């Protein structure tokens, strides 16, 4: 998908940068889990976060090729439930709005991997 610098894309960009800052910030419970699953991870952006009563469900873009969904218990008593898909698999049936978000996230990842940020 070609980005056109629309208002929606700009909003996603701001939201995604905040998600990365939160993920890599002090006290993140999610980062150690991601590093264990993807030890070669260079960068990551949270695409979706669903807070539930006993757990949080995160969908994360890892580098430029992997989508990882993690169900993380709030009390840490249960091992996280992890699903991994390729970007192509994740795109299948994805709503247009989410396709735009993913395209922006991929653009940010490419910038990160080239050392532009």
N, CA, C and O atoms as a Tinker XYZ file with bonds, in Angstrom:
   468  protein
     1  N      0.847000   -1.177000    0.000000    73     2
     2  CA     0.000000    0.000000    0.000000    64     1     3
     3  C      0.895000    1.243000    0.000000    63     2     4     5
     4  O      1.845000    1.340000    0.777000    81     3
     5  N      0.581000    2.170000   -0.867000    73     3     6
     6  CA     1.353000    3.402000   -0.982000    64     5     7
     7  C      0.824000    4.428000    0.018000    63     6     8     9
     8  O     -0.379000    4.677000    0.093000    81     7
     9  N      1.732000    5.012000    0.775000    73     7    10
    10  CA     1.355000    6.040000    1.740000    64     9    11
    11  C      1.274000    7.396000    1.048000    63    10    12    13
    12  O      2.074000    7.704000    0.165000    81    11
    13  N      0.280000    8.216000    1.469000    73    11    14
    14  CA     0.060000    9.517000    0.836000    64    13    15
    15  C      0.138000   10.669000    1.834000    63    14    16    17
    16  O     -0.189000   11.806000    1.496000    81    15
    17  N      0.567000   10.382000    3.052000    73    15    18
    18  CA     0.697000   11.389000    4.111000    64    17    19
    19  C     -0.650000   12.006000    4.485000    63    18    20    21
    20  O     -0.746000   13.209000    4.728000    81    19
    21  N     -1.682000   11.175000    4.529000    73    19    22
    22  CA    -3.018000   11.635000    4.904000    64    21    23
    23  C     -3.081000   11.888000    6.408000    63    22    24    25
    24  O     -2.167000   11.523000    7.149000    81    23
    25  N     -4.155000   12.508000    6.843000    73    23    26
    26  CA    -4.378000   12.769000    8.274000    64    25    27
    27  C     -4.410000   11.453000    9.043000    63    26    28    29
    28  O     -3.833000   11.353000   10.125000    81    27
    29  N     -5.077000   10.452000    8.496000    73    27    30
    30  CA    -5.145000    9.140000    9.162000    64    29    31
    31  C     -3.750000    8.549000    9.324000    63    30    32    33
    32  O     -3.421000    8.008000   10.380000    81    31
    33  N     -2.938000    8.651000    8.289000    73    31    34
    34  CA    -1.569000    8.128000    8.364000    64    33    35
    35  C     -0.758000    8.877000    9.413000    63    34    36    37
    36  O     -0.005000    8.268000   10.173000    81    35
    37  N     -0.909000   10.195000    9.453000    73    35    38
    38  CA    -0.194000   10.994000   10.450000    64    37    39
    39  C     -0.614000   10.601000   11.863000    63    38    40    41
    40  O      0.225000   10.483000   12.756000    81    39
    41  N     -1.923000   10.398000   12.062000    73    39    42
    42  CA    -2.428000    9.983000   13.377000    64    41    43
    43  C     -1.876000    8.612000   13.766000    63    42    44    45
    44  O     -1.452000    8.412000   14.905000    81    43
    45  N     -1.881000    7.665000   12.819000    73    43    46
    46  CA    -1.313000    6.343000   13.089000    64    45    47
    47  C      0.169000    6.457000   13.437000    63    46    48    49
    48  O      0.647000    5.780000   14.348000    81    47
    49  N      0.891000    7.302000   12.721000    73    47    50
    50  CA     2.327000    7.459000   12.956000    64    49    51
    51  C      2.588000    7.916000   14.401000    63    50    52    53
    52  O      3.460000    7.378000   15.082000    81    51
    53  N      1.827000    8.907000   14.853000    73    51    54
    54  CA     1.974000    9.407000   16.229000    64    53    55
    55  C      1.659000    8.302000   17.229000    63    54    56    57
    56  O      2.409000    8.085000   18.182000    81    55
    57  N      0.545000    7.605000   17.008000    73    55    58
    58  CA     0.118000    6.519000   17.898000    64    57    59
    59  C      1.153000    5.391000   17.935000    63    58    60    61
    60  O      1.460000    4.865000   19.005000    81    59
    61  N      1.680000    5.027000   16.794000    73    59    62
    62  CA     2.648000    3.931000   16.718000    64    61    63
    63  C      3.974000    4.296000   17.375000    63    62    64    65
    64  O      4.591000    3.457000   18.031000    81    63
    65  N      4.415000    5.529000   17.208000    73    63    66
    66  CA     5.655000    5.964000   17.862000    64    65    67
    67  C      5.485000    5.921000   19.377000    63    66    68    69
    68  O      6.398000    5.511000   20.094000    81    67
    69  N      4.323000    6.342000   19.866000    73    67    70
    70  CA     4.052000    6.257000   21.307000    64    69    71
    71  C      4.053000    4.801000   21.769000    63    70    72    73
    72  O      4.541000    4.491000   22.856000    81    71
    73  N      3.505000    3.907000   20.940000    73    71    74
    74  CA     3.463000    2.489000   21.317000    64    73    75
    75  C      4.871000    1.917000   21.420000    63    74    76    77
    76  O      5.159000    1.121000   22.314000    81    75
    77  N      5.737000    2.319000   20.514000    73    75    78
    78  CA     7.129000    1.849000   20.560000    64    77    79
    79  C      7.830000    2.388000   21.803000    63    78    80    81
    80  O      8.536000    1.651000   22.491000    81    79
    81  N      7.636000    3.670000   22.086000    73    79    82
    82  CA     8.248000    4.270000   23.277000    64    81    83
    83  C      7.788000    3.554000   24.541000    63    82    84    85
    84  O      8.584000    3.306000   25.447000    81    83
    85  N      6.507000    3.226000   24.598000    73    83    86
    86  CA     5.961000    2.506000   25.750000    64    85    87
    87  C      6.542000    1.099000   25.847000    63    86    88    89
    88  O      6.905000    0.643000   26.931000    81    87
    89  N      6.626000    0.426000   24.723000    73    87    90
    90  CA     7.141000   -0.941000   24.690000    64    89    91
    91  C      8.588000   -1.002000   25.156000    63    90    92    93
    92  O      8.953000   -1.878000   25.941000    81    91
    93  N      9.411000   -0.081000   24.678000    73    91    94
    94  CA    10.832000   -0.098000   25.005000    64    93    95
    95  C     11.163000    0.736000   26.242000    63    94    96    97
    96  O     12.329000    0.863000   26.616000    81    95
    97  N     10.135000    1.304000   26.874000    73    95    98
    98  CA    10.340000    2.133000   28.054000    64    97    99
    99  C     10.555000    1.317000   29.317000    63    98   100   101
   100  O     10.390000    0.097000   29.329000    81    99
   101  N     10.923000    2.014000   30.368000    73    99   102
   102  CA    11.184000    1.394000   31.663000    64   101   103
   103  C      9.920000    0.712000   32.199000    63   102   104   105
   104  O      8.834000    1.291000   32.173000    81   103
   105  N     10.074000   -0.505000   32.677000    73   103   106
   106  CA     8.983000   -1.206000   33.334000    64   105   107
   107  C      8.037000   -1.968000   32.424000    63   106   108   109
   108  O      7.006000   -2.457000   32.887000    81   107
   109  N      8.354000   -2.082000   31.160000    73   107   110
   110  CA     7.493000   -2.820000   30.240000    64   109   111
   111  C      7.516000   -4.312000   30.572000    63   110   112   113
   112  O      8.583000   -4.924000   30.626000    81   111
   113  N      6.342000   -4.891000   30.792000    73   111   114
   114  CA     6.245000   -6.338000   31.041000    64   113   115
   115  C      6.329000   -7.118000   29.738000    63   114   116   117
   116  O      6.689000   -8.295000   29.727000    81   115
   117  N      5.999000   -6.462000   28.660000    73   115   118
   118  CA     5.916000   -7.116000   27.360000    64   117   119
   119  C      7.287000   -7.321000   26.711000    63   118   120   121
   120  O      7.515000   -8.337000   26.054000    81   119
   121  N      8.187000   -6.378000   26.889000    73   119   122
   122  CA     9.482000   -6.437000   26.213000    64   121   123
   123  C     10.285000   -7.700000   26.529000    63   122   124   125
   124  O     10.815000   -8.311000   25.601000    81   123
   125  N     10.401000   -8.124000   27.794000    73   123   126
   126  CA    11.155000   -9.358000   28.059000    64   125   127
   127  C     10.556000  -10.586000   27.367000    63   126   128   129
   128  O     11.286000  -11.477000   26.934000    81   127
   129  N      9.237000  -10.628000   27.266000    73   127   130
   130  CA     8.571000  -11.741000   26.580000    64   129   131
   131  C      8.927000  -11.711000   25.097000    63   130   132   133
   132  O      9.247000  -12.744000   24.509000    81   131
   133  N      8.871000  -10.531000   24.499000    73   131   134
   134  CA     9.215000  -10.402000   23.078000    64   133   135
   135  C     10.668000  -10.771000   22.812000    63   134   136   137
   136  O     10.971000  -11.447000   21.830000    81   135
   137  N     11.563000  -10.327000   23.686000    73   135   138
   138  CA    12.987000  -10.632000   23.493000    64   137   139
   139  C     13.264000  -12.126000   23.615000    63   138   140   141
   140  O     14.173000  -12.652000   22.973000    81   139
   141  N     12.477000  -12.800000   24.441000    73   139   142
   142  CA    12.633000  -14.249000   24.585000    64   141   143
   143  C     12.172000  -14.968000   23.311000    63   142   144   145
   144  O     12.809000  -15.924000   22.866000    81   143
   145  N     11.072000  -14.506000   22.734000    73   143   146
   146  CA    10.519000  -15.119000   21.524000    64   145   147
   147  C     11.339000  -14.735000   20.289000    63   146   148   149
   148  O     11.595000  -15.565000   19.417000    81   147
   149  N     11.740000  -13.483000   20.231000    73   147   150
   150  CA    12.444000  -12.932000   19.063000    64   149   151
   151  C     13.765000  -12.298000   19.515000    63   150   152   153
   152  O     13.873000  -11.073000   19.556000    81   151
   153  N     14.767000  -13.112000   19.853000    73   151   154
   154  CA    16.020000  -12.549000   20.382000    64   153   155
   155  C     16.767000  -11.653000   19.393000    63   154   156   157
   156  O     17.573000  -10.823000   19.814000    81   155
   157  N     16.523000  -11.796000   18.115000    73   155   158
   158  CA    17.198000  -10.972000   17.107000    64   157   159
   159  C     16.391000   -9.722000   16.733000    63   158   160   161
   160  O     16.742000   -9.010000   15.793000    81   159
   161  N     15.313000   -9.463000   17.471000    73   159   162
   162  CA    14.429000   -8.336000   17.184000    64   161   163
   163  C     15.208000   -7.022000   17.169000    63   162   164   165
   164  O     15.997000   -6.741000   18.071000    81   163
   165  N     14.972000   -6.227000   16.129000    73   163   166
   166  CA    15.597000   -4.914000   16.011000    64   165   167
   167  C     14.670000   -3.816000   16.508000    63   166   168   169
   168  O     15.090000   -2.916000   17.235000    81   167
   169  N     13.404000   -3.896000   16.109000    73   167   170
   170  CA    12.424000   -2.887000   16.476000    64   169   171
   171  C     11.036000   -3.520000   16.501000    63   170   172   173
   172  O     10.841000   -4.620000   15.983000    81   171
   173  N     10.080000   -2.829000   17.101000    73   171   174
   174  CA     8.718000   -3.368000   17.192000    64   173   175
   175  C      7.728000   -2.230000   17.431000    63   174   176   177
   176  O      8.057000   -1.211000   18.039000    81   175
   177  N      6.508000   -2.433000   16.937000    73   175   178
   178  CA     5.424000   -1.477000   17.137000    64   177   179
   179  C      4.164000   -2.241000   17.529000    63   178   180   181
   180  O      3.829000   -3.257000   16.920000    81   179
   181  N      3.473000   -1.748000   18.543000    73   179   182
   182  CA     2.217000   -2.363000   18.975000    64   181   183
   183  C      1.112000   -1.882000   18.033000    63   182   184   185
   184  O      0.832000   -0.687000   17.944000    81   183
   185  N      0.493000   -2.832000   17.334000    73   183   186
   186  CA    -0.592000   -2.517000   16.408000    64   185   187
   187  C     -1.943000   -2.496000   17.109000    63   186   188   189
   188  O     -2.839000   -1.745000   16.725000    81   187
   189  N     -2.083000   -3.323000   18.137000    73   187   190
   190  CA    -3.362000   -3.417000   18.840000    64   189   191
   191  C     -3.112000   -3.853000   20.267000    63   190   192   193
   192  O     -2.201000   -4.637000   20.537000    81   191
   193  N     -3.924000   -3.343000   21.180000    73   191   194
   194  CA    -3.856000   -3.725000   22.587000    64   193   195
   195  C     -5.284000   -3.825000   23.098000    63   194   196   197
   196  O     -6.047000   -2.861000   23.036000    81   195
   197  N     -5.636000   -4.997000   23.601000    73   195   198
   198  CA    -6.969000   -5.223000   24.154000    64   197   199
   199  C     -6.803000   -5.546000   25.634000    63   198   200   201
   200  O     -6.362000   -6.642000   25.982000    81   199
   201  N     -7.151000   -4.602000   26.511000    73   199   202
   202  CA    -7.082000   -4.893000   27.944000    64   201   203
   203  C     -8.311000   -5.705000   28.364000    63   202   204   205
   204  O     -9.448000   -5.278000   28.164000    81   203
   205  N     -8.072000   -6.847000   28.932000    73   203   206
   206  CA    -9.142000   -7.696000   29.448000    64   205   207
   207  C     -9.058000   -7.683000   30.971000    63   206   208   209
   208  O     -8.163000   -7.061000   31.544000    81   207
   209  N     -9.991000   -8.368000   31.621000    73   207   210
   210  CA   -10.009000   -8.368000   33.081000    64   209   211
   211  C     -8.755000   -9.013000   33.668000    63   210   212   213
   212  O     -8.142000   -8.454000   34.577000    81   211
   213  N     -8.369000  -10.178000   33.161000    73   211   214
   214  CA    -7.233000  -10.888000   33.732000    64   213   215
   215  C     -5.988000  -10.894000   32.876000    63   214   216   217
   216  O     -4.926000  -11.336000   33.314000    81   215
   217  N     -6.117000  -10.404000   31.653000    73   215   218
   218  CA    -4.968000  -10.422000   30.748000    64   217   219
   219  C     -5.045000   -9.254000   29.767000    63   218   220   221
   220  O     -6.087000   -8.618000   29.606000    81   219
   221  N     -3.933000   -8.998000   29.130000    73   219   222
   222  CA    -3.864000   -8.019000   28.051000    64   221   223
   223  C     -3.472000   -8.774000   26.786000    63   222   224   225
   224  O     -2.628000   -9.669000   26.824000    81   223
   225  N     -4.089000   -8.408000   25.669000    73   223   226
   226  CA    -3.778000   -9.049000   24.396000    64   225   227
   227  C     -3.147000   -7.997000   23.484000    63   226   228   229
   228  O     -3.741000   -6.957000   23.201000    81   227
   229  N     -1.938000   -8.293000   23.036000    73   227   230
   230  CA    -1.168000   -7.373000   22.199000    64   229   231
   231  C     -0.938000   -7.990000   20.823000    63   230   232   233
   232  O     -0.678000   -9.187000   20.701000    81   231
   233  N     -1.035000   -7.162000   19.800000    73   231   234
   234  CA    -0.629000   -7.553000   18.454000    64   233   235
   235  C      0.512000   -6.623000   18.075000    63   234   236   237
   236  O      0.355000   -5.402000   18.065000    81   235
   237  N      1.671000   -7.215000   17.762000    73   235   238
   238  CA     2.897000   -6.442000   17.600000    64   237   239
   239  C      3.574000   -6.770000   16.277000    63   238   240   241
   240  O      3.710000   -7.935000   15.905000    81   239
   241  N      3.994000   -5.729000   15.573000    73   239   242
   242  CA     4.820000   -5.899000   14.380000    64   241   243
   243  C      6.269000   -5.976000   14.839000    63   242   244   245
   244  O      6.779000   -5.052000   15.471000    81   243
   245  N      6.928000   -7.087000   14.516000    73   243   246
   246  CA     8.333000   -7.296000   14.858000    64   245   247
   247  C      9.147000   -7.126000   13.581000    63   246   248   249
   248  O      8.927000   -7.827000   12.593000    81   247
   249  N     10.080000   -6.198000   13.613000    73   247   250
   250  CA    10.887000   -5.880000   12.440000    64   249   251
   251  C      9.955000   -5.671000   11.243000    63   250   252   253
   252  O      8.934000   -4.999000   11.390000    81   251
   253  N     10.260000   -6.209000   10.092000    73   251   254
   254  CA     9.412000   -5.927000    8.931000    64   253   255
   255  C      8.711000   -7.159000    8.368000    63   254   256   257
   256  O      8.217000   -7.131000    7.241000    81   255
   257  N      8.666000   -8.241000    9.148000    73   255   258
   258  CA     8.131000   -9.470000    8.563000    64   257   259
   259  C      7.227000  -10.292000    9.468000    63   258   260   261
   260  O      6.535000  -11.187000    8.983000    81   259
   261  N      7.210000  -10.019000   10.760000    73   259   262
   262  CA     6.516000  -10.903000   11.698000    64   261   263
   263  C      5.465000  -10.131000   12.493000    63   262   264   265
   264  O      5.698000   -9.008000   12.940000    81   263
   265  N      4.310000  -10.758000   12.655000    73   263   266
   266  CA     3.265000  -10.249000   13.537000    64   265   267
   267  C      3.127000  -11.251000   14.674000    63   266   268   269
   268  O      2.873000  -12.433000   14.440000    81   267
   269  N      3.294000  -10.782000   15.893000    73   267   270
   270  CA     3.177000  -11.645000   17.062000    64   269   271
   271  C      2.011000  -11.162000   17.912000    63   270   272   273
   272  O      1.917000   -9.979000   18.241000    81   271
   273  N      1.127000  -12.085000   18.261000    73   271   274
   274  CA     0.031000  -11.785000   19.172000    64   273   275
   275  C      0.338000  -12.486000   20.487000    63   274   276   277
   276  O      0.604000  -13.687000   20.519000    81   275
   277  N      0.295000  -11.718000   21.570000    73   275   278
   278  CA     0.631000  -12.249000   22.889000    64   277   279
   279  C     -0.504000  -11.954000   23.852000    63   278   280   281
   280  O     -0.953000  -10.815000   23.982000    81   279
   281  N     -0.960000  -13.006000   24.527000    73   279   282
   282  CA    -1.924000  -12.853000   25.610000    64   281   283
   283  C     -1.127000  -12.944000   26.905000    63   282   284   285
   284  O     -0.617000  -14.007000   27.259000    81   283
   285  N     -1.028000  -11.823000   27.603000    73   283   286
   286  CA    -0.169000  -11.706000   28.772000    64   285   287
   287  C     -1.021000  -11.534000   30.023000    63   286   288   289
   288  O     -1.736000  -10.544000   30.169000    81   287
   289  N     -0.935000  -12.517000   30.927000    73   287   290
   290  CA    -1.689000  -12.448000   32.179000    64   289   291
   291  C     -1.212000  -11.261000   33.010000    63   290   292   293
   292  O     -0.014000  -10.984000   33.075000    81   291
   293  N     -2.149000  -10.565000   33.642000    73   291   294
   294  CA    -1.785000   -9.389000   34.435000    64   293   295
   295  C     -0.984000   -9.749000   35.676000    63   294   296   297
   296  O     -0.130000   -8.975000   36.110000    81   295
   297  N     -1.253000  -10.919000   36.252000    73   295   298
   298  CA    -0.527000  -11.297000   37.469000    64   297   299
   299  C      0.727000  -12.117000   37.169000    63   298   300   301
   300  O      1.501000  -12.414000   38.079000    81   299
   301  N      0.930000  -12.478000   35.927000    73   299   302
   302  CA     2.131000  -13.203000   35.526000    64   301   303
   303  C      2.179000  -14.649000   35.967000    63   302   304   305
   304  O      3.226000  -15.288000   35.863000    81   303
   305  N      1.063000  -15.185000   36.460000    73   303   306
   306  CA     1.042000  -16.552000   36.975000    64   305   307
   307  C      1.003000  -17.601000   35.861000    63   306   308   309
   308  O      1.397000  -18.747000   36.081000    81   307
   309  N      0.544000  -17.232000   34.700000    73   307   310
   310  CA     0.388000  -18.171000   33.590000    64   309   311
   311  C      1.334000  -17.759000   32.464000    63   310   312   313
   312  O      1.527000  -16.572000   32.198000    81   311
   313  N      1.917000  -18.759000   31.810000    73   311   314
   314  CA     2.784000  -18.479000   30.665000    64   313   315
   315  C      1.982000  -17.754000   29.582000    63   314   316   317
   316  O      0.812000  -18.070000   29.366000    81   315
   317  N      2.594000  -16.797000   28.906000    73   315   318
   318  CA     1.890000  -16.081000   27.840000    64   317   319
   319  C      1.478000  -17.026000   26.712000    63   318   320   321
   320  O      2.171000  -17.996000   26.406000    81   319
   321  N      0.342000  -16.720000   26.107000    73   319   322
   322  CA    -0.109000  -17.445000   24.921000    64   321   323
   323  C      0.372000  -16.644000   23.717000    63   322   324   325
   324  O      0.106000  -15.447000   23.614000    81   323
   325  N      1.074000  -17.305000   22.815000    73   323   326
   326  CA     1.744000  -16.611000   21.718000    64   325   327
   327  C      1.316000  -17.188000   20.373000    63   326   328   329
   328  O      1.283000  -18.405000   20.191000    81   327
   329  N      0.990000  -16.307000   19.439000    73   327   330
   330  CA     0.714000  -16.691000   18.055000    64   329   331
   331  C      1.609000  -15.848000   17.156000    63   330   332   333
   332  O      1.753000  -14.643000   17.360000    81   331
   333  N      2.203000  -16.490000   16.168000    73   331   334
   334  CA     3.106000  -15.793000   15.255000    64   333   335
   335  C      2.617000  -15.987000   13.825000    63   334   336   337
   336  O      2.255000  -17.092000   13.423000    81   335
   337  N      2.614000  -14.894000   13.065000    73   335   338
   338  CA     2.203000  -14.939000   11.657000    64   337   339
   339  C      3.131000  -14.041000   10.848000    63   338   340   341
   340  O      3.807000  -13.168000   11.393000    81   339
   341  N      3.149000  -14.267000    9.558000    73   339   342
   342  CA     3.880000  -13.357000    8.674000    64   341   343
   343  C      2.999000  -12.136000    8.415000    63   342   344   345
   344  O      1.797000  -12.165000    8.679000    81   343
   345  N      3.591000  -11.080000    7.907000    73   343   346
   346  CA     2.823000   -9.893000    7.548000    64   345   347
   347  C      1.788000  -10.251000    6.485000    63   346   348   349
   348  O      0.655000   -9.773000    6.543000    81   347
   349  N      2.158000  -11.078000    5.524000    73   347   350
   350  CA     1.233000  -11.491000    4.460000    64   349   351
   351  C      0.033000  -12.229000    5.054000    63   350   352   353
   352  O     -1.105000  -11.971000    4.662000    81   351
   353  N      0.273000  -13.141000    5.992000    73   351   354
   354  CA    -0.826000  -13.860000    6.642000    64   353   355
   355  C     -1.724000  -12.897000    7.411000    63   354   356   357
   356  O     -2.948000  -13.022000    7.364000    81   355
   357  N     -1.136000  -11.950000    8.111000    73   355   358
   358  CA    -1.887000  -10.974000    8.904000    64   357   359
   359  C     -2.754000  -10.087000    8.004000    63   358   360   361
   360  O     -3.875000   -9.734000    8.372000    81   359
   361  N     -2.243000   -9.735000    6.845000    73   359   362
   362  CA    -2.974000   -8.868000    5.911000    64   361   363
   363  C     -4.243000   -9.508000    5.368000    63   362   364   365
   364  O     -5.184000   -8.803000    5.002000    81   363
   365  N     -4.280000  -10.830000    5.310000    73   363   366
   366  CA    -5.420000  -11.547000    4.744000    64   365   367
   367  C     -6.699000  -11.207000    5.505000    63   366   368   369
   368  O     -6.842000  -11.559000    6.676000    81   367
   369  N     -7.620000  -10.526000    4.842000    73   367   370
   370  CA    -8.900000  -10.176000    5.438000    64   369   371
   371  C     -8.859000   -8.969000    6.361000    63   370   372   373
   372  O     -9.848000   -8.679000    7.033000    81   371
   373  N     -7.743000   -8.262000    6.408000    73   371   374
   374  CA    -7.591000   -7.111000    7.293000    64   373   375
   375  C     -8.373000   -5.915000    6.752000    63   374   376   377
   376  O     -8.331000   -5.632000    5.555000    81   375
   377  N     -9.079000   -5.222000    7.625000    73   375   378
   378  CA    -9.860000   -4.046000    7.236000    64   377   379
   379  C     -8.942000   -2.955000    6.684000    63   378   380   381
   380  O     -7.767000   -2.883000    7.045000    81   379
   381  N     -9.477000   -2.122000    5.824000    73   379   382
   382  CA    -8.697000   -1.053000    5.164000    64   381   383
   383  C     -7.976000   -0.162000    6.182000    63   382   384   385
   384  O     -6.802000    0.164000    6.008000    81   383
   385  N     -8.678000    0.220000    7.228000    73   383   386
   386  CA    -8.087000    1.072000    8.269000    64   385   387
   387  C     -6.852000    0.405000    8.865000    63   386   388   389
   388  O     -5.824000    1.055000    9.060000    81   387
   389  N     -6.951000   -0.880000    9.152000    73   387   390
   390  CA    -5.831000   -1.617000    9.730000    64   389   391
   391  C     -4.710000   -1.834000    8.712000    63   390   392   393
   392  O     -3.541000   -1.923000    9.086000    81   391
   393  N     -5.064000   -1.920000    7.432000    73   391   394
   394  CA    -4.039000   -2.011000    6.388000    64   393   395
   395  C     -3.209000   -0.729000    6.342000    63   394   396   397
   396  O     -1.991000   -0.772000    6.170000    81   395
   397  N     -3.883000    0.408000    6.497000    73   395   398
   398  CA    -3.173000    1.693000    6.524000    64   397   399
   399  C     -2.253000    1.749000    7.736000    63   398   400   401
   400  O     -1.096000    2.157000    7.628000    81   399
   401  N     -2.771000    1.337000    8.892000    73   399   402
   402  CA    -1.954000    1.326000   10.110000    64   401   403
   403  C     -0.716000    0.447000    9.921000    63   402   404   405
   404  O      0.389000    0.838000   10.297000    81   403
   405  N     -0.899000   -0.723000    9.345000    73   403   406
   406  CA     0.230000   -1.630000    9.120000    64   405   407
   407  C      1.233000   -1.019000    8.142000    63   406   408   409
   408  O      2.442000   -1.136000    8.344000    81   407
   409  N      0.746000   -0.374000    7.094000    73   407   410
   410  CA     1.649000    0.263000    6.125000    64   409   411
   411  C      2.483000    1.354000    6.797000    63   410   412   413
   412  O      3.676000    1.481000    6.520000    81   411
   413  N      1.868000    2.132000    7.666000    73   411   414
   414  CA     2.603000    3.167000    8.402000    64   413   415
   415  C      3.623000    2.518000    9.334000    63   414   416   417
   416  O      4.764000    2.970000    9.420000    81   415
   417  N      3.213000    1.458000   10.032000    73   415   418
   418  CA     4.134000    0.752000   10.937000    64   417   419
   419  C      5.321000    0.179000   10.167000    63   418   420   421
   420  O      6.458000    0.260000   10.631000    81   419
   421  N      5.065000   -0.392000    9.007000    73   419   422
   422  CA     6.155000   -0.929000    8.182000    64   421   423
   423  C      7.103000    0.182000    7.726000    63   422   424   425
   424  O      8.315000   -0.022000    7.653000    81   423
   425  N      6.552000    1.347000    7.423000    73   423   426
   426  CA     7.378000    2.491000    7.046000    64   425   427
   427  C      8.271000    2.912000    8.219000    63   426   428   429
   428  O      9.454000    3.196000    8.033000    81   427
   429  N      7.703000    2.951000    9.417000    73   427   430
   430  CA     8.484000    3.291000   10.613000    64   429   431
   431  C      9.574000    2.254000   10.878000    63   430   432   433
   432  O     10.702000    2.601000   11.229000    81   431
   433  N      9.227000    0.986000   10.707000    73   431   434
   434  CA    10.205000   -0.091000   10.907000    64   433   435
   435  C     11.364000    0.069000    9.928000    63   434   436   437
   436  O     12.528000   -0.059000   10.308000    81   435
   437  N     11.044000    0.345000    8.689000    73   435   438
   438  CA    12.111000    0.514000    7.689000    64   437   439
   439  C     13.026000    1.681000    8.063000    63   438   440   441
   440  O     14.245000    1.591000    7.917000    81   439
   441  N     12.431000    2.776000    8.547000    73   439   442
   442  CA    13.246000    3.902000    9.020000    64   441   443
   443  C     14.144000    3.473000   10.180000    63   442   444   445
   444  O     15.329000    3.804000   10.213000    81   443
   445  N     13.567000    2.734000   11.130000    73   443   446
   446  CA    14.345000    2.256000   12.284000    64   445   447
   447  C     15.504000    1.377000   11.834000    63   446   448   449
   448  O     16.631000    1.518000   12.310000    81   447
   449  N     15.210000    0.470000   10.910000    73   447   450
   450  CA    16.224000   -0.489000   10.479000    64   449   451
   451  C     17.324000    0.172000    9.645000    63   450   452   453
   452  O     18.432000   -0.355000    9.539000    81   451
   453  N     17.015000    1.319000    9.061000    73   451   454
   454  CA    18.023000    2.071000    8.315000    64   453   455
   455  C     18.743000    3.084000    9.208000    63   454   456   457
   456  O     19.665000    3.773000    8.771000    81   455
   457  N     18.304000    3.162000   10.467000    73   455   458
   458  CA    18.946000    4.059000   11.418000    64   457   459
   459  C     18.567000    5.513000   11.263000    63   458   460   461
   460  O     19.323000    6.403000   11.652000    81   459
   461  N     17.390000    5.761000   10.693000    73   459   462
   462  CA    16.963000    7.144000   10.473000    64   461   463
   463  C     16.356000    7.776000   11.714000    63   462   464   465
   464  O     16.236000    8.999000   11.781000    81   463
   465  N     15.972000    6.975000   12.694000    73   463   466
   466  CA    15.301000    7.554000   13.852000    64   465   467
   467  C     16.226000    7.660000   15.013000    63   466   468
   468  O     15.828000    8.128000   16.079000    81   467
